[in-house]
Amino acid sequence: MKLTRNVLIISGLTILAACTSEPVEETQETTQSCFYSYNEGATTLEWTSYKTNDKLPVKGGFNNIEVSSESAEDPKEVIKSIEFKIETASVETSDTSRNRKVGSFFFGTINTEYITGRVASLNDDGTAAITINMNGIDYDVVGDYTLEDKLFSWEATIDVISWNALGGIDALNEECKDLHTGADGESKLWSEVALKLTTVLSSDCD
């Protein structure tokens, strides 16, 4: 009889302990995946050429640029997938007469209707290579880039001689000889051109 009483006491204590213990809450962490993509409306491509021996800047861009790219969870992969096609007749310098001359005498002389290219590499040292095809020639242009969150920026200086385009420089300089003449009386159009590309990627997590 005593054994049965002890068993009942132990069973009662076990049930009491089970009823009064705090429930264990299971936590589950969820990670949201964000996909990034190219945003055409947030992209600008600016070039700067130079005239006279004082190297006075002339800025411009293009109105018609076609870009293709892939979406990815890593913004860097989106940038690396970019390919582009630029219509040279859409050159824009905020001057109608100058637009016509650049299109006719520079791009017309080197017979280049389109400039095409792609991002070749993004390097750990902060440099990026973009392959540019102009005048039938592929050439890798290396410049400095930054990629912070969704903002990408790339700057470089090219020499159009790399695309055998000096004939276009000479033809345009001859056409605009007076406008390219500096205080020293000499007319000059530089073959070096500065490039700046900026874009802000889109994200489905915005």
C-alpha positions as CSV (number, residue, x, y, z in Angstrom):
1,M,0.0,0.0,0.0
2,K,2.9,2.3,0.8
3,L,4.5,1.6,-2.6
4,T,1.3,2.5,-4.4
5,R,1.1,5.8,-2.4
6,N,4.7,6.7,-3.4
7,V,4.0,6.0,-7.0
8,L,1.0,8.3,-6.9
9,I,3.0,11.0,-5.3
10,I,5.8,10.8,-7.9
11,S,3.3,10.7,-10.8
12,G,1.6,13.8,-9.4
13,L,4.8,15.7,-9.1
14,T,5.8,14.8,-12.7
15,I,2.4,16.1,-14.0
16,L,2.7,19.2,-11.9
17,A,6.2,19.9,-13.3
18,A,5.1,19.4,-16.8
19,C,2.2,21.8,-16.4
20,T,4.2,24.6,-14.8
21,S,7.3,24.5,-17.1
22,E,7.7,27.4,-19.6
23,P,7.0,26.4,-23.2
24,V,10.1,26.4,-25.5
25,E,9.6,28.8,-28.4
26,E,11.2,27.9,-31.7
27,T,12.6,30.8,-33.7
28,Q,13.1,30.7,-37.4
29,E,15.1,33.2,-39.2
30,T,14.0,34.2,-42.7
31,T,16.3,35.8,-45.2
32,Q,14.8,37.9,-48.0
33,S,16.5,37.6,-51.3
34,C,16.7,40.8,-53.4
35,F,17.1,40.8,-57.1
36,Y,18.9,43.7,-58.8
37,S,18.5,44.8,-62.4
38,Y,19.6,47.5,-64.8
39,N,17.7,50.8,-64.7
40,E,17.8,52.6,-68.1
41,G,16.2,55.7,-66.7
42,A,18.9,56.2,-64.1
43,T,21.9,55.8,-66.4
44,T,24.0,58.6,-67.9
45,L,27.0,58.4,-70.2
46,E,29.1,61.6,-70.5
47,W,32.1,62.2,-72.6
48,T,34.5,65.2,-72.5
49,S,36.7,66.1,-75.5
50,Y,39.2,69.0,-75.5
51,K,40.0,71.8,-78.0
52,T,42.8,74.4,-78.4
53,N,46.2,74.0,-76.8
54,D,44.7,75.3,-73.5
55,K,42.6,72.0,-73.5
56,L,39.2,73.6,-73.2
57,P,36.6,71.0,-72.4
58,V,33.6,70.2,-74.6
59,K,31.0,67.9,-73.0
60,G,28.5,65.6,-74.6
61,G,26.7,62.3,-74.6
62,F,24.3,60.2,-76.8
63,N,20.5,60.2,-76.9
64,N,20.1,56.6,-78.2
65,I,21.8,53.9,-76.1
66,E,20.5,50.3,-76.0
67,V,21.6,48.2,-73.0
68,S,21.0,44.6,-72.2
69,S,21.8,42.9,-68.9
70,E,20.8,40.1,-66.5
71,S,19.1,40.3,-63.1
72,A,20.9,38.9,-60.1
73,E,21.0,38.8,-56.3
74,D,24.5,40.3,-56.5
75,P,24.6,43.9,-57.9
76,K,28.2,43.2,-59.2
77,E,26.9,40.4,-61.4
78,V,24.3,42.7,-63.0
79,I,27.1,45.2,-63.9
80,K,29.3,42.4,-65.2
81,S,26.5,41.3,-67.6
82,I,26.0,44.7,-69.3
83,E,26.3,45.0,-73.1
84,F,25.5,48.2,-75.0
85,K,24.9,49.6,-78.4
86,I,25.2,53.4,-79.1
87,E,23.9,55.1,-82.2
88,T,26.6,57.7,-83.1
89,A,24.1,59.8,-85.0
90,S,22.4,60.5,-81.7
91,V,25.4,62.4,-80.4
92,E,24.3,65.3,-78.1
93,T,26.4,68.3,-77.2
94,S,23.6,70.9,-76.6
95,D,24.5,72.5,-79.9
96,T,22.6,71.3,-83.0
97,S,25.4,72.5,-85.4
98,R,28.1,70.8,-83.4
99,N,26.1,67.6,-83.2
100,R,25.9,67.5,-87.0
101,K,29.6,68.1,-87.4
102,V,30.7,65.5,-84.9
103,G,28.3,63.0,-86.5
104,S,29.4,63.8,-90.0
105,F,33.1,64.6,-89.8
106,F,34.2,62.4,-86.9
107,F,32.0,59.3,-86.9
108,G,31.3,59.7,-90.7
109,T,35.0,59.7,-91.5
110,I,35.7,56.5,-89.6
111,N,32.5,55.0,-90.9
112,T,31.1,54.1,-87.5
113,E,27.3,54.0,-87.3
114,Y,27.3,52.3,-83.9
115,I,29.6,51.9,-80.9
116,T,29.2,48.6,-79.2
117,G,30.7,47.1,-76.1
118,R,30.4,45.1,-72.9
119,V,31.8,45.1,-69.4
120,A,34.8,42.8,-69.5
121,S,35.8,42.7,-65.8
122,L,35.3,44.3,-62.4
123,N,38.6,43.9,-60.5
124,D,39.3,43.8,-56.7
125,D,41.6,46.8,-57.0
126,G,38.8,49.1,-58.0
127,T,39.4,49.1,-61.7
128,A,37.0,47.9,-64.4
129,A,37.6,47.0,-68.0
130,I,35.0,47.8,-70.7
131,T,35.5,46.4,-74.2
132,I,34.6,49.1,-76.7
133,N,34.2,48.4,-80.4
134,M,34.5,51.4,-82.8
135,N,35.8,51.6,-86.3
136,G,35.7,47.8,-86.4
137,I,38.3,47.5,-83.6
138,D,37.8,46.0,-80.1
139,Y,39.8,47.7,-77.4
140,D,39.7,47.2,-73.6
141,V,39.4,50.5,-71.7
142,V,40.4,50.3,-68.1
143,G,39.1,52.9,-65.6
144,D,38.2,53.3,-61.9
145,Y,34.9,52.2,-60.6
146,T,32.8,52.3,-57.5
147,L,29.8,50.1,-56.6
148,E,28.0,51.2,-53.4
149,D,24.7,49.5,-52.8
150,K,23.0,50.2,-56.1
151,L,25.1,53.1,-57.4
152,F,27.7,52.3,-60.0
153,S,30.2,54.8,-61.4
154,W,33.0,54.3,-63.8
155,E,35.5,56.9,-65.2
156,A,38.3,56.5,-67.7
157,T,40.3,58.4,-70.4
158,I,40.6,57.0,-73.9
159,D,42.7,57.9,-76.9
160,V,40.7,57.5,-80.2
161,I,44.0,56.6,-81.8
162,S,43.5,53.1,-80.2
163,W,40.6,52.7,-82.8
164,N,42.6,54.1,-85.7
165,A,40.3,57.2,-85.6
166,L,42.9,60.0,-85.9
167,G,41.5,60.6,-89.4
168,G,38.2,61.6,-87.8
169,I,39.9,63.9,-85.4
170,D,41.7,65.6,-88.3
171,A,38.6,65.9,-90.4
172,L,36.6,67.4,-87.5
173,N,39.4,69.8,-86.5
174,E,39.6,71.0,-90.1
175,E,35.9,71.7,-90.3
176,C,35.9,73.5,-86.9
177,K,39.3,75.1,-87.4
178,D,38.3,78.6,-86.2
179,L,36.4,77.3,-83.2
180,H,39.4,75.1,-82.2
181,T,41.9,78.0,-82.4
182,G,43.3,79.3,-79.1
183,A,44.9,82.5,-78.0
184,D,48.2,81.2,-79.5
185,G,46.7,81.1,-83.0
186,E,47.0,77.3,-83.3
187,S,44.0,75.1,-84.0
188,K,43.9,71.8,-82.1
189,L,41.4,69.0,-81.3
190,W,42.8,66.5,-78.8
191,S,42.5,62.7,-79.4
192,E,42.0,62.1,-75.7
193,V,38.5,61.9,-74.5
194,A,37.3,61.4,-70.9
195,L,34.4,59.1,-70.2
196,K,32.0,58.9,-67.2
197,L,29.3,56.3,-66.7
198,T,26.9,56.3,-63.8
199,T,23.8,54.1,-63.1
200,V,21.5,53.3,-60.3
201,L,20.3,49.7,-60.3
202,S,16.7,48.8,-59.6
203,S,15.8,46.3,-56.8
204,D,12.6,44.3,-56.1
205,C,13.3,45.0,-52.4
206,D,12.8,48.8,-52.7
